[in-house]
Amino acid sequence: MFSRLYAKWMFAWETALTTRDTNRIVRPVEWGFDWLPPLTTPMPGASDEAQMTALSAQIAAQSDEFFAYATPSDFRLEERHPQLFPTNVRPETLAQDADLKRKASSGKLKAASFLRFTSAASTPYPENDQVNARWYPASPEQEEKFRRLGKPRQAMIVMPQWNADAFSHNALCEIFNRFGISCLRLSKPYHDIRRPAELERSDYAVSANIGRTMAACRQAVVDIRSCIDWLSQQGYEQFGVLGTSLGSCYAFIAAAHDARLNVCAFNHASTWFGDVVWTGQSTRHVREALEQAGLTQITTREVFRAVSPMAYMDRFAANPKRVLVVHAKYDLTFLEEFSLDVLKNFNEYGIDYVSRVLPCGHYTTGETPYKYIDAWYLGSFIHDAFKKLAFENLKPVS
């Protein structure tokens, strides 16, 4: 009886959180072939849907080429005052944004360091192509302490959820710093400072423009890998990635294509990108456009195959990793059945992982007390995983 009442209450709360923003826009379906490589074998006379399905399968089969990149040559650290870059117009959010701007202008807000570079995957949006990652280095004292112990220098790349503002997940980076782990909090394509001025939300990352959505995933993956390149240049030796929601999809695909990522934390996870788009509360406006164009859940799954973790499960399993999967029991955005499918596939592929379940939903993960439970799961796993990784690779101190 209590469990049913709790579930009803949680679903109502989750629904309230996912429907409070009124600036979601239903944009018509665009196939976006111009964002993607051409079909190797042309299909004259075939429908756009059939051609995109074939192209997505081709990209998944040739993913080394799709996610290939050249290391950027313009890495630089930039000092500036942090800004919120909100994606909603709720009064409390706008008040927080205004307060941060006042503090910055009055000198009461400290400047922060940001790694900037030109993305190896270009788009028509110059602001989007300037990658942005807030830099949280471990303290020099911690670095020196661990150096004396012979511990390798370790770093995490952190990617928040879709439509995250620029402060989301910063607290996690500060927690990881206490473990001697440096962090880059990476802004996803079309997010915060990278968001084109024409947008209120980060719509171009996930939308009814199929090609652009897949190109955004490619850009996110090569940006993650480019961040590892920069960290390597700074002397870091062991790397991890943490992604939440859409960030977890990007993180998984990056780890499947880059063996340097050997600690992975997926905060909400699913196997098929299209299933989440079709069934999730937060993408209902995208589904509406897809339905208007005659797509179904099955065809949506297939056109988005190239950006689905399921398409790269074998690649992910090919190199040993320490993996955490956190999912929410009452999730209406990443339905629990999809997260359980991740665990099922991890078992079948022999992937070493830890599973943790939150007694809440997708959006309520960010609410008290669930955000603290989630932080404990993520923080304790990252601490233990990097500690074990370090002791496996201890080097004598010179």
N, C-alpha and C positions, 0 to 999 in steps of 0.2 A: 504494500500500500504506500509506504513512505517513498520507495524508489519511483513509483509511478508519479506521485505528486512532485518529487524532485525533478524528474525528467520534464514534466509539463511546465514547471516553473522555469527550468533552464532553457527550454525551447522558446518560451515566451520572451525571456530576457535576450536571448540570442537574436530573435527576430526583431525585437525593438532596436537593438544596436545596428543591425544590418539595414534597417529601413529609415534611420533617422537622417541620412544625408539625401538631399533632394536634387543634387546636381549630377546624377548619373544620366548619361545621354545615350539614347538608342541610335546608333549610327548604322546606316545601311551596309550590307555585306559588300566588301570589295575583295577580290581574290588576291590582288597584290603580287602578281607574278613578277613585276618589275623589281621587287625586293629580294628575289631569290635567283639562284643559278638556273639556267634553262634545263629542260628535260633532255636527257641524252638521246632518247628515242622519241621523236615528235609523234604526236597523236592527232593528225589532221581530222577535223570534223568531230572530235570528242568534245563533250561538254566541259565547261570550266571546272566543275566539281570533279569529274573523272581525271582531268589533267592535274589538278592540285593533289588529288589522292595519290596519283602515280609519282608526282614530283616529291611529295612528302616521304613516300616510301624510298625513293631514290636517295634523298638526302640522308635518311636514317642509315641506309646501306653504305653510303659513302661519307660518313660523318667526319672522318679524319680530314677530308677536304673542306667540308662545311665549317668546321670549327678550327681550321688552320689560321694562323696569324703570324705577323712579324712583330717582334718585340718593339714597343714604342721607343723613340729616341729622345723624347722631350720630357722625361720625368722631372718633376720639380715640386718642392714644398712651398705652399702658399700660406701666409698668415692672414687671417681675417676673423671678424666677429661671426660667431655662429648665427644662422638665421633658421627660422622654423620651416618656411615653405609649406604652409598648410594646404591640404587638399579638400577641406570642407569649409563651409561658411557658417558653422555654428558660432554663436556669440562668444562662448568661452574660449574657442580656438582663436578667433580673431583678437580677443582681448590678450591672450597669451602672446600672440605674434606682435601686437602693438607694444606690449611691455618689454619684450626682448629688444625691439628696435629702440625704445626709449633708453634702456640700459646701455645699449651699444653707443648711442649718440652722446650719452652723459659720461662715458668712460667707466661705467659700473659693470660692464661685461667683459671678461677676459677674452683676448683673441685666442684662436685655436689653429692648429696646423692641419693642413689638408694636402694630400698628395693629388696632384693634377697631371694629366697627360692626355694626349690625343688618342682616342680609341683606335685600335687597329681595324675596327669595323665601322665604316663611315655611313652616315645617313644624310638626308637633306637638311638636317637641323644642326647648325653649328654649335648651339649651346648643349645639345645632347651629346655631341662628339667629344666634348671636353670632360673626361672622366674625373670624378670627384670622390675622394675617400678620406674621411677624417682619420687622422693619425694619432693613435694612442700607444706611444712607446712605453715599454716597461721602464721603471726608474733605473738610473745608472747604478744605484746601490744594489738593486736586485740583479742587474746584469753582471756586476762584478762578483757578487756572491755566487751566482750560478757558474760563472766562468771558473772560479777557484775550485768548484766541485767537478768541473769538467763537463757540465751540462751543455748540450747544444742550444743555440739560440732558437727560440720557437716563436711562431707568429700565427695569428688567426685572421681570416677574412670573414667579416660578418655582413650578411645581407638581410635586411628586414623584409617585411611583407609588402605586398602590392599597396600602392597609395600611402606608404609610410611617409610621415614628415621627417625632417632632417635630424630630429632628436630621438627618434625611435631606435632602440637597441644600444644607445650610447652607454647606458648604465651597465649593460653586459660587458662592454669593452673595459670599463673601469674595474669590474670584478675580475676579469681575466688578467688585467695588469697586476693584480695582487698576487697572482700565481707566477709572476715573472714572464708572462706571455704578452707580447706586443700585439696590437690589433689595428687593422684597417677596417673601418666601418664604411663599406662601399655603397655609394648611391647607385641604384639600378638605373638602366636606361629610362629616360623620360621621367625621372623622379627628382624631387627637390630642385637643386640648382640647375639640373640638366633638363628640366621640364620646359618645353617651348611656351612662349608667352601666350599663345592662343588657347592654352589648356588651363582649367581649374584643377583637374585631376590628372593622374598619370595614365590617361586612357590609351595612349598609343602603345603601352607595354602589353596590354591584353585588350583586344577589340575584335570587331567583326571584319577587320582587314586581316585576312589570314596570313598573307605574306609578310606584312609588317610585324605581326605578332611573332612569327618565327624568326624574323631578322632581329627583333629585340632580344630574343633568347640567345641567338648567336652572339650578339654584341655583349650581353651580360657574361657569357662564358669566356669570351676572349678577354674581357676586362678583368675577370677573376685571374685568369692565367697571366695576364700582364702584371697584375699586382704581385703575384708570386715572383715574377722576374725581378721587379724592383726590390722586393724583400731579399731575394738572393744576392742582389748587388750590394745590399747593406750588411751582408754577412749572416743572414738567418739561414738555418739549415733544416728545420722541420716545420711543416705547415699543416694547418687545418682550415676547415671552412664550416661556418654555421649559417644556415638559411632558414627563414621562416616563411611558410606558405609559398607564394610564388618564388621567393628567395630560395626555398628548399629545392624547388624544381631546378633552378639555375645551378645551385650548388651541386646537386647530384650529377647533372650532365657534365659540369666542369670536372668533378672528381672521376667520372667515368673516362674522361679524355686526358687527364693529367695525373700521372702516377705520383707526383710530388705531394698531392693532397692525401695524407694518410690518417687524418683525424676528421671525421665528418659528423656533424650534428644536424639532423633534419627535424625542425620544429613544425609539425604538421606535414604530412607527406601523402602522396597519391601516386598511382602507377600511370594513369592516362590523363594527359592534359585536357583532352576533349571532354572526358567524363566530368571533370571538375567544372569546366565552363558550362556544361549542359545542366548540371544538377545543383550547382552552388547558389546560395542566396545572393552572394556579392557579385555574381556575373549574370543575374537574371536579365539585365538589359542587353547583354551580348547574345544570350540565348534567344531573346525576342527577335533580334535581327536575323539570326541564323534560321529560326523557324519561318520567318517571312520569306526567306530565300529557298525554303523547301528542304533544308537539311534536317537530319535526325540525330539522335545521340550517337548511333553507330557511325554515320558518315562524318559527324564532327570529330569523333575519335580518330578516324582515319586521316582526315585532312591535317590534323595536328600531330600525327604520329612522330614527326621529326623532332618535336620538342617535348616528347613524353618520356619520363624516366624508364618506363617499361621497355622502350625500344633499345635501351643501352644497359639492361640489367646484366647481360653477360660480360660486357666491357667493365662495368663497375666491379664485378666479382673477380676479375682477372688479377687484380693486385690486392694484397692484404691491407685492410684498413680497420681502424677502430670506429665503430658506427653507433650512433644513438638515433633512435626514432621516437619522437614524442607525438602522440595523437590525442585528440579530445573525444571523450565518450559521447558528447552531445553536439557534435560538430554538424552544422548545416551548410558549411561552405566546402570542406573536404569531408564528405560523408565517411563515417567510420568504416564502412565496408571497403572503401578504397584504401584506407590506411592499413586495414587488416590484410588486404591483398599485397601490400608492400611487404609485410612481415612474412606472408606465405611464400612469396617469391624469394625473399632473403633466405628462408629456410631451404628452399629447393636448390638455390645456388650455393649454399654453404657459406654464406656471408656471416661473419662474426659481428653480432650486433647486440645492443641493449634496447629494450622496449620499456617506455614509460607512458602511463595513461593519465590524462588530466580529467577530473570530474566536472568538466565544463564544456563549452563550445569553442568555436574558432575565435570569435570576437571577444567573448568573455575571458579568454586567456589573458587579455590585457587588463582585466579588472581584479580588484582585491577580493579574495586572497589568492586567486589562481595565478596571478602574475608572479607571486613569490614562490609558489610551488614549482612553476615552470622554470624560474631562474635557478632554483635549487637543483632541479634535474639537469639543466644545461651546465651550470657551473661545476657541480660535482663530477659530472662526466668528463668535461674538458680538463679539469684538474687531474683526475686519475689517468685519463688517456695519455696526456702529454707527459705525466710523471713516468708512466711505464715505458713510453716511447723513449724518453731520455735515458733511462737506466739500461735500456737495451743497446744504446749507442754511446755510452760513456767513453770519453777519451781521456787519456792521461793529461794532466795539466803540465804545460811546458814551463 
